[in-house]
Amino acid sequence: MSKLRLLQESTEADKAWMAEVRSVFGERDAGMARFHGRATGEPGTRLRELYNLYVKARDAYDSQ
């Protein structure tokens, strides 16, 4: 897979995860939740599922 496509997938996963972070924590606290490690969600939640997808896509991009 091309580096560009990996970047696009990582960006898409990040956007989806952050949309869920905003819905869980609210617009005001979403950024702080992300950068303080609180936005990973509990196992079995949609937030955790999207976080895991983001990490996988980010790591695939970083490995190239």
Long-range contacts (C-beta under 8 A, 24 or more apart in sequence): 1-60, 3-61, 3-64, 6-57, 6-60, 6-61, 6-64, 7-61, 9-57, 9-60, 9-61, 10-54, 10-57, 10-58, 10-60, 10-61, 12-57, 13-50, 13-53, 13-54, 13-56, 13-57, 13-58, 14-54, 14-57, 14-58, 16-50, 16-53, 16-54, 17-47, 17-50, 17-51, 17-53, 17-54, 20-46, 20-47, 20-50, 21-47
